[in-house]
C-alpha cells in the first residue's frame, strides 16, 4: 500500500509533533511517523527521569499550537528564580528573579513524556494530519519531491517534503547524505529523580565544581530532578553503586541547600556530545531538533532551540503554501535554514564557552568568572539579559515564539 503526503515528519517526539501541530488545519497533508506511543499519564506515577526546562519562548509556541493547557492539566513546575555559584553559595551566589523583569516566572520544568502526550493528543484533532504509530522504518529512499519511506509492515509512504525529527542518529539525515561535525565532551551526565524534605520549590540552581556542575530542577510537590556532571568513568562508577551508597555520595557532594533527600526514585546517565549538521536543508528535505544539532545541556537549551526550529520550519512551509510556492524547493527551505542555523550555532558556541571556562581551574580565570557572575547578578542590564537568555527571548524569534505581553 502506498500513501502520498505533502509533508512526512519522521519522529513524533516534542519537535516533530510540534511541527505537525503548527501545520494542523492547513491545506498541507501531513503524516507523522513515530515508533512508540508514550505511556498514558497518571498523576500517581512517579516523575520521569527525562525532564526539560521549558522557556517562555517555548511555552508561547506550545500555547499557540494548542497544547499548553494539556501540559498544565497533567503536571509541571514553574520556576521563578535561578541561582548559580562556584565557590560558596553564601558568599558568591548570583540569583536571578523573574519579578525583576516584570514576569511571573522564568520557565517551567516539565517531563518530556507529558509534552509529547499533549502534542500527540492535539495533532490527532486535525483532519489533515495522520499519526502512524507504531511505525518501524525499514528503509528511506531520499528523492527530492518523492522520497519513499518503507515501513516494517511493507507499507510505503511517499513524501513531497521529508522532515527529519528523528534525533541525533537521524535515519533521514543519513538517507539524504547530510554530514555532521561532532565531538564528545569529556563529561557525562547522571540524572536522579528524588523527593526532598523541602516542600514545593520555585528555584533552579547550579553549582560549578572542578569536575562539572551540580544542578537542581524543581518538580511538582517535593519532587526534584538532580543532574550530576562528571567524567565518563566517574559517572559509570556512580551508576554501578547500590542505592544506599549512591545516596551517601549524593548527600556528601551536593550542597547543603538541597536539604535532606527522602527517597531516590530512579537514576540514569548519558554521554555528552556536540553535533551540528553541515546543512539543515536539501531539496525536499529539512532537519529539525537533534537531527540538526546537539548541544551541551548545561543551560537546558537543547529542547528549546529544537522547538524554535519547529516553529520556524512550520511558518516557512505555511507561508510558501499560502503564496503558491513549492514547499520542496531549496529556495523556500533556505529561508528556514537562514532563520535557525546561525542562531543555533551561536547557542552552541555559548554553551561550549561556558563548558570550557568553568572546566578550567586557573586561579585568575576562577576570579574572573566569579566576578562576571557577580556583575551579571547585580547590574540591571546584564542581569536582565541573562534572564531573557534563560527565557529564550534573546535573538530573532519565529512569530509563534513571541510573547503577547510581558507578564505570563
C-alpha positions in Angstrom: 0.0 0.0 0.0 1.3 3.4 -1.0 0.2 6.7 0.6 1.4 10.1 -0.6 1.7 13.2 1.6 2.9 16.8 1.2 4.9 16.5 4.4 6.1 13.4 6.2 7.7 14.1 9.6 9.8 11.2 10.8 9.8 11.3 14.6 6.8 12.2 16.7 8.7 13.5 19.7 8.5 17.0 21.1 10.0 18.7 18.0 8.3 16.6 15.3 4.9 16.7 16.9 5.2 20.5 17.4 5.8 20.9 13.6 2.8 18.8 12.9 0.5 20.7 15.3 1.7 24.0 13.8 0.7 22.7 10.3 -2.7 21.5 11.6 -5.7 22.9 9.8 -3.7 23.9 6.8 -4.1 22.7 3.2 -1.0 20.5 3.5 -1.4 16.8 4.0 0.9 15.6 6.8 1.9 12.3 8.2 3.8 11.8 11.5 5.8 8.5 11.8 6.6 7.5 15.4 8.0 4.3 16.8 6.2 4.1 20.1 3.3 5.9 21.7 4.2 7.2 25.2 2.6 5.6 28.2 -0.5 7.4 29.3 -0.2 9.8 32.2 -1.4 9.0 35.7 -1.0 11.6 38.5 0.0 8.8 40.9 3.0 7.9 38.7 6.5 8.9 39.9 8.1 11.7 37.8 10.0 10.6 34.8 13.8 10.9 34.6 13.6 12.8 31.3 12.5 16.4 32.0 13.1 19.7 30.2 13.3 23.3 31.3 10.7 24.9 29.0 11.5 28.6 28.3 8.9 31.3 27.9 9.5 31.3 24.2 8.9 27.5 24.0 5.7 28.0 26.1 4.5 30.6 23.7 4.9 28.0 20.8 3.2 25.3 22.7 0.4 27.6 23.7 -0.2 28.8 20.2 -0.4 25.3 18.7 -3.0 24.4 21.4 -1.1 22.1 23.8 -0.1 24.2 26.8 -3.3 23.6 28.7 -2.9 19.9 28.1 0.5 20.1 29.7 -0.6 22.1 32.7 -3.6 19.8 33.2 -1.1 16.9 33.7 1.9 18.1 35.7 4.5 20.9 35.6 6.5 23.2 37.9 7.1 26.9 37.2 10.4 28.3 38.4 10.7 32.0 39.3 14.3 32.1 40.5 17.6 30.9 39.1 20.8 30.7 41.2 24.4 30.0 40.2 27.6 29.9 42.1 31.0 28.3 42.2 32.9 28.6 45.5 30.3 29.4 48.1 26.6 29.8 47.9 26.6 32.1 50.9 29.4 34.4 49.7 29.3 34.3 45.9 25.9 33.1 44.7 24.2 35.1 41.9 20.4 34.9 41.9 18.0 35.9 39.1 14.4 36.6 39.9 11.6 36.9 37.3 10.0 39.8 39.1 13.0 41.9 38.2 11.8 41.9 34.6 8.1 42.0 35.2 7.4 38.3 34.6 5.7 35.8 36.8 8.3 33.1 36.1 11.4 32.3 34.1 10.1 29.0 32.8 8.6 25.6 33.6 10.2 22.2 34.3 8.1 19.5 32.5 8.5 15.8 31.9 9.3 15.2 28.2 6.6 12.4 28.1 3.9 14.9 29.2 4.8 17.4 26.5 4.8 14.6 23.9 1.4 13.3 25.1 -0.2 16.7 24.9 1.2 17.2 21.4 0.1 13.8 20.1 -3.3 14.3 21.6 -3.6 17.7 19.8 -2.4 16.6 16.4 -4.9 13.8 16.2 -7.7 16.5 16.2 -6.7 17.8 12.8 -8.2 16.2 9.6 -5.1 17.0 7.5 -2.7 15.0 9.9 -2.3 11.2 10.1 -0.3 9.8 13.0 1.2 6.5 12.0 2.3 4.7 15.2 4.0 2.3 15.7 6.0 3.0 12.5 9.1 0.9 12.3 11.2 2.1 9.4 12.9 -0.4 7.2 14.4 2.0 4.6 14.3 5.6 3.5 14.9 6.3 -0.2 15.5 10.0 -0.5 14.5 11.6 -3.8 13.6 15.3 -4.0 9.9 15.7 -4.1 9.1 12.0 -3.9 11.0 10.3 -1.1 9.8 6.9 -0.1 9.7 5.5 3.5 9.3 1.7 3.7 7.8 0.5 7.0 8.1 -2.8 8.7 4.6 -3.8 7.6 5.6 -3.3 3.9 3.6 -0.1 3.7 5.2 2.7 1.7 4.8 6.4 2.5 5.7 8.9 -0.2 6.7 12.4 0.9 7.0 15.5 -1.2 8.9 17.0 1.8 10.7 14.8 4.2 11.3 16.3 7.7 13.9 14.8 10.0 12.8 15.0 13.6 14.3 11.6 14.5 17.1 12.6 16.8 20.9 12.6 16.8 21.2 9.3 14.9 18.7 10.5 12.2 17.9 8.0 9.5 16.5 10.8 7.4 19.7 12.8 7.6 21.7 9.7 6.7 19.5 8.8 3.8 19.8 12.4 2.4 23.6 12.2 2.7 23.9 15.2 5.0 27.1 15.0 7.1 27.7 16.3 10.7 30.5 17.9 12.6 30.8 16.4 16.0 32.9 15.7 19.1 32.4 14.2 22.5 32.7 16.3 25.6 34.9 14.9 28.4 31.8 14.7 30.6 28.7 12.6 31.1 25.6 13.5 33.0 23.8 11.5 35.7 20.2 12.3 36.3 18.5 11.3 39.6 14.8 11.7 40.4 14.3 12.2 44.2 11.9 13.5 46.8 13.3 16.1 49.3 12.4 17.1 52.8 11.6 20.6 51.5 8.1 21.3 50.1 7.4 22.6 46.6 10.2 24.9 45.4 10.3 27.6 42.8 14.1 27.8 42.2 16.5 26.1 39.9 20.2 26.2 40.9 23.6 25.2 39.6 26.9 24.9 41.4 30.1 24.7 39.4 32.7 22.3 40.7 36.1 21.3 39.3 34.6 18.1 37.9 31.5 19.6 36.5 28.2 21.3 37.5 25.7 20.0 40.1 22.2 21.1 39.2 18.7 21.1 40.9 15.5 21.3 38.9 12.3 21.6 40.9 9.3 19.3 40.1 5.8 19.3 41.5 5.4 18.9 45.2 8.5 17.8 47.0 9.9 16.1 43.9 13.1 17.2 42.2 15.5 16.2 39.4 19.2 16.3 40.2 21.9 16.5 37.5 25.5 15.5 38.3 28.1 16.2 35.6 31.4 14.4 35.8 33.9 12.4 33.9 32.5 9.4 32.0 34.4 6.9 34.2 33.1 8.6 37.4 29.5 8.6 36.2 29.9 4.9 35.3 31.1 4.2 38.8 28.3 6.1 40.4 25.7 4.3 38.3 27.1 0.9 39.4 26.7 1.8 43.1 23.8 0.3 45.1 21.2 2.8 46.1 22.3 3.3 49.7 25.9 4.0 48.7 24.9 6.2 45.8 22.6 8.2 48.2 25.5 8.7 50.6 27.7 10.1 47.8 24.9 12.3 46.5 24.4 13.7 50.0 28.1 14.3 50.6 28.7 16.1 47.2 25.6 18.2 46.7 25.4 21.5 48.6 23.5 21.9 51.8 20.7 23.9 50.1 19.5 20.7 48.6 18.3 19.7 52.1 17.6 16.1 53.1 16.7 13.6 50.4 13.8 11.4 51.5 13.8 9.0 48.6 15.7 8.1 45.4 13.1 7.2 42.8 15.4 6.5 39.8 18.6 7.4 38.0 20.1 7.3 34.5 23.1 8.5 32.7 24.1 9.7 29.2 27.2 10.9 27.4 27.5 14.5 26.3 28.1 15.3 22.6 28.2 18.3 20.4 27.0 17.7 16.9 25.9 20.0 14.1 24.6 19.1 10.7 26.6 20.6 7.8 23.4 21.9 6.4 19.7 21.9 7.5 18.0 21.5 4.2 18.3 20.0 0.7 15.7 20.0 -2.0 12.8 18.0 -0.5 14.2 17.5 3.0 14.6 19.6 6.2 16.3 18.8 9.5 15.0 20.0 12.9 15.9 19.5 16.6 18.5 16.9 17.5 18.7 15.7 13.9 20.1 19.1 13.1 22.1 19.9 16.3 23.0 18.6 19.7 24.4 20.9 22.4 25.8 20.7 25.9 22.8 20.6 28.3 24.5 23.0 30.7 21.7 25.7 30.4 18.9 23.3 29.3 18.5 24.9 25.9 18.5 21.8 23.7 14.8 21.2 23.6 14.1 25.0 23.4 16.2 25.6 20.3 14.5 22.5 18.8 11.1 24.0 19.4 12.3 27.2 17.8 13.3 25.1 14.8 9.8 23.6 14.7 8.1 27.0 14.8 10.4 28.5 12.1 10.0 25.5 9.8 6.3 25.3 10.1 6.0 29.1 9.5 8.2 28.8 6.4 6.0 26.0 5.0 2.7 27.7 5.7 3.8 30.9 4.0 5.0 29.0 1.0 1.8 27.0 0.7 -0.3 30.2 1.1 1.6 32.0 -1.7 1.6 29.1 -4.0 5.4 28.3 -3.8 6.7 24.7 -3.9 7.5 23.7 -0.3 10.1 21.2 -1.6 12.2 23.8 -3.4 15.6 24.7 -1.9 14.9 28.4 -2.3 11.9 28.1 0.0 13.6 25.8 2.6 16.7 28.0 2.7 14.6 30.7 4.4 14.2 28.2 7.3 17.9 27.5 7.5 18.8 31.2 7.4 16.5 31.8 10.4 17.8 29.0 12.5 21.4 27.9 11.6 23.3 31.0 12.8 21.1 31.3 15.9 21.7 27.7 16.9 25.5 28.0 16.1 25.7 31.0 18.5 23.9 29.0 21.2 26.2 26.0 20.7 29.3 28.2 20.9 28.0 29.9 24.0 27.5 26.5 25.7 31.0 25.5 24.6 32.4 28.6 26.1 30.6 28.0 29.4 31.9 24.4 29.4 35.5 25.4 28.7 35.6 28.4 31.1 34.0 26.6 34.0 36.2 23.5 33.4 39.4 25.5 33.8 40.7 25.7 37.3 43.2 28.5 36.7 43.1 30.9 39.7 42.8 34.1 37.7 40.1 32.6 35.5 38.1 31.5 38.6 38.3 35.0 39.9 37.2 36.4 36.6 34.2 34.1 36.2 33.0 34.7 39.8 33.4 38.4 39.2 31.4 38.0 35.9 28.6 36.2 37.7 28.5 38.8 40.4 28.2 41.6 37.8 25.5 39.8 35.9 23.5 39.4 39.1 23.8 42.9 40.3 23.9 45.2 37.2 20.4 45.5 35.8 21.2 45.4 32.1 23.4 42.4 32.4 21.0 40.7 34.8 18.1 41.3 32.6 20.0 40.0 29.5 20.8 36.7 31.4 17.2 36.3 32.3 16.0 36.9 28.8 18.5 34.4 27.6 17.2 31.8 30.1 13.6 32.6 28.9 14.6 32.0 25.2 13.8 35.6 24.3 17.3 36.6 23.1 17.9 36.7 19.3 15.4 36.5 16.4 12.3 34.6 17.1 9.6 33.0 14.9 6.2 34.5 15.3 4.9 31.5 17.2 7.6 32.1 19.9 6.9 35.8 20.6 5.1 36.9 23.8 1.8 38.6 23.6 2.5 40.5 26.8 5.3 41.0 29.4 3.6 39.1 32.2 2.6 35.5 31.6 
